Amino acid sequence: MGAQGGWSQSKEFLDLVKSIGEARSKAEEDRIVLREIETLKRRIAEPDVPRRKMKEFLIRLVYVEMLGHDASFGYIHAVKMTHDDSLLLKRTGYLAVTLFLHEDHDLIILIVNTIQKDLRSDNYLVVCAALTAVCKLINEETIPAVLPQVVELLNHPKESVRKKAVMALHRFYQRAPSSVAHLVSNFKKRLCDSDPGVMGASLCPLFDLISADTNSYKDLVISFVSILKQVAERRLPKPYDYHQMPAPFIQIKLLKVLALLGSGDKQASGHMYTVLGDIFRKCESSSNIGNAVLYECICCVSSIYPNPKILDAAVDATSKFLKSGTHNLKYMGIDALSRLIKINPDIAEEHQLAVIDCLEDPDDTLKRKTFELLYKMTKSTNVEVIVDRMIDYMISITDNHYKTEIASRCVELAEQFAPSNQWFIQTMNKVFKHAGDLVNIRVAHNLMRLIAEGFGEDDEDADSQLRSSAVDSYLRILGEPKIPSVFLQVICWILGEYGTADRKYSASYLIGKLCDVAEAHPGDDTVKAYAVTAIMKICAFEISDGKKVEMLPECQSLIDELSASHSTDLQQRAYELQALLGLDRRAIESSMPSDASCEDIEVDRSLSFLSSFVQQSIEKGARPYIPESERSGIVNTGNFKSQYQHEASTHALRFEAYELPKPSLPSTSQASVPLPTTDLVLVPEQTYLKEVHQPPKMPSAADSLSADLGAKLRLEGVQKKWGRPTYSSPAPSSSTSTTHKASNGLTHLDGGSVSSQTRETLYDSRRQQDEVSAEKQRLAASLFGASTAKTEKKAQVAPKAPKGSPANADKAAVTRVVASSEHPKEKTTPPPPPDLLDLGEPIASSTSVDPFKQLEGLLGSTSASSPLVNLTATTPSKAPDLLTMFTDAPTVVSSSGDPVNRNSHEATNMAATRKGPNPQDSLQKDATARQVGVTPTGNNPNLFRDLLG
C-alpha cells in the first residue's frame, strides 16, 4: 500500500495501521497503542533522527492521539517541524500541531513567530497552511500579532489564500468581536470578489454580523437577491454544482441571510418574492440536497413579510413533504407546517389526515415533532383532545428529559385554554400522578393558587363546590400506593385549608390521614412539614368554631418524634403546634383565620410603630444607630481589588518592543519620562494604527526603590502554567410490491422515468381509494375543528366557518395583509438588480448600473446609505425602570389572620404573581403575595376570570 501510494513509509508504520484495524477489542487496541507509545518515546529521543523519519514518527503520534492516548511527549517535535523549510515537512508539522494543541496551550507562543514568517511567504501553499493553523491555534491574546498580515492577504492574487483569509477573520470575530470591529467593510468587499468561493466564504461572517445587527445591513438586500438569482440561474461555473443543483450550500446560506433581513420589513421582502418563486419552480425535489434548498426556502418565506403567491408555493412544497413515504421528508414537512401556521392557522386543516398519520407513526422522532406542531396549534376548542394525547404519550415513554418537557407543555396548555376548573384540576392530577417529581414546583403553586382564588367572582357556592370536589379527589388519591412528593405537598395544603370547610369529613379523620402521610414518608422532610402544618390548620379551625380538639395517639407520637428531629424546621413546626393548642379561641381566630390565604394587608416597611420605643431608648442613654457606610475604622477593600485587577492585566501577553533601560538617578526623586516605544509589526493601514493602544505605564514606589538600590529581578505575579488546563433509524416497512431503488438518499420507482406529476397522480388516486377510518375522522374533527366529512378534498373545497368565528377573523386579517401587499399606494419601478457574479460575456446596456461601484460606494470611509435601498432604522423604545416601580409601589401582605403565623415556613416557599395590564400593578401584587402562603405563578393567574368571564 505504501509503495503504490508513494508514501515511502516504513513497514513498521504499515504494520501499526494494519494491527489497529484488525484489533477485535478495545483492550487489544489499547495494548497495541501502549506498545507503540513506548517505541516512539525511545526512537524520538535518539540523536540525529532523520527528518523523513521524524515525519513518520509524528504521523504515528497522530494515530496515538486520535485513539485517545496521551502523546504529549512528542508535541515539541511537532512544533519544531513547523520551522522546517521543506513544504511537505512544514505542512505535516502544522497538521500535527493543530491536532495536538489547543488555543491556550503553553507551546502556542513558540508558533506565533513561525506563523508570522509563513504568512509573508511567496509560496501560497505555505501561506494556506499558516492560515489554517491561525484558525485553530490563535487565541484572543495573540490575534494582534497576526491580524495585520491576515488583512493584507485579503488582496492576495490566489483565490484560495483570499478564502482562507476571510475564514481567519471570521474566526477572529467569533473569539474576540472587538478585535475586528473596524474590519467589517472587508467582508462586504469580499462579497464582490471575482471568485465564487471567496464570495461564499464571506457569507458566513456576514450572517453572524447580520444576526447581531440587522438594520445596519439593510442596504445589502438587493445585492444578496442578485447573487441568489444568478446562482439559481446556473451562472456559476460547473464545479460548484452538487447533484445537479447549482451551488446549493451558497443558496442555503443566502436564504438564511435574506430571512433575517426580510423579517418584519415589507420593503425588503418585496425584493425577494421573485427569486423565491423562481427557486420553488426550478428546484428539483428528486435529491436530498434539492429538498434541503426547498426546506430553507420555506423557512425564509415563513420569516419575511407574507405574500399570498409565495405562501401558496410554500404550502405546495410542504404538502409534497408530508405525502412522501420517507420519514425524513415527513419530519421536514411537519416542521415546515409548524412554521407556516404562524402566518395562517388554516393551513393545518388542509393536511389534518397527514398530521394524524404522523401522530400514529411508530417513528418516535416523527411523533415528537408532530406533538410540537399540535402544541403550537392548540386552542380552546381542541385543548382537551391534544392534552389527553400528550398525557397518554407521556405515560408511554421512559425518557425523563422529554417526559419533563411534555409535562410542562401540558400544564401550560391547561392554564391557557382550560374549558373548566374541574377539567384543569383533573388534568393536573394526571400530570402529577404520571410525571411525578419531574413536574416543576411552580406548577404545584399554581394549582394551590387556583383552588384558593376560586372562580374570581362573587359566586361562593361555585368556589365551595370546587374546593369540596378537590378534597374528595385528593382523599381518594391518598389511597394509592405511590404518590410523588410534589403532589403530596399539594394534597396536604388543600386538606389543611379546606378539609373541614363543608363539614363532610371530621377533623379526626383528616388528622389521621395526614399522620399516615407523614409516617409513610419518613425520609421526606418537606412532606412531613406540609402535613404538620395542615394538622395545625385543622386544629385551629376547630378551636375557632368552639369545638374541643382531642389529639389522636398517632398524632401525639408524631409531634413527639418531630420535636426531637434533627431538622430545626420540623422542630419549630411541632413546637408551634403544641403552643397553638394552648391558646384561647380569640387568639387563634386572630392568628389563623379561616380561608384567608388570599387576603392582603398593608405593611409599614419603615417600622414607624417602633419610633416611640427608639426615642425612649435614646432618651435613656442608648446610642443612636449609625449606618454601616458611615462607621469609622472600616477599610475599603475595593482599592485592593482594583490594584489586583491592574496587576493581572499587566501580566497579559504583549507584543511591543522592550523599553530602553532608564538611567538610575539616586539624587532626584522625580519620575523619569519613558521613551517612546516601537512596534515590532508595521501596519500599513491607518485605520489599524488607530486601534492599537499601548498599555499605560503606571509608576509605583517599587520603581523608585529599584532606581535607588539598583536593578532587581521581579517575579511577583508571574504565572506558571504546566499541562493543559446511536442513532438507529427503524427499518422502513414496505407496504407495496413495487421495487424501489435509492438515489442520493431518496427512493424512486423502477421501470423507467416517471415524472413528478405522474407520481403525485398515482399517490392521490391511491389515497382516494383508501377509506379513512371513522376514528381518524373523529380525531381530525376534534383536533382541527372540522366535520367528519372532511377528507383530503379539504384542499379543494374551502370550509365555511361561522361569521363571527376566530378563524374568519384570522382569514380576514390575512386577506387585509394580502390586499395591502398587492395594492400599494404608490407604484415604483425598482432598478434592475446588480449582476454581481456575471462571469460570462458583458452585455451592453445603456440603463445598467455597475453593481461593484455601488457596493464600493457603500464600503467607503463615509457612512452614507446606498442609493439602491433607502431604509429607515427604528429606534428601540426605552424599557421601563422596573426597580423604580417596585420602590414606589405600596406593599401589602397577609391580613390580620396572617397565614404566615400558621405556616411561616411554608409561606417562604411560595410567591404569588398576578397578571394585569399594568406592570406596576403586577409588581405590587407580587410583593403582596410573597407572604400570603401560596406562591403559584403562571401565564394566566386570573384563570377563572379569563376562562369563564
Beta strands, then each sheet from edge to edge (+ up, - down):
strand 1: 241-242
strand 2: 245-246
strand 3: 600-602
strand 4: 740-743
strand 5: 746-749
strand 6: 892-894
sheet 1: 1+ 2-
sheet 2: 3+ 6-
sheet 3: 4+ 5-
end
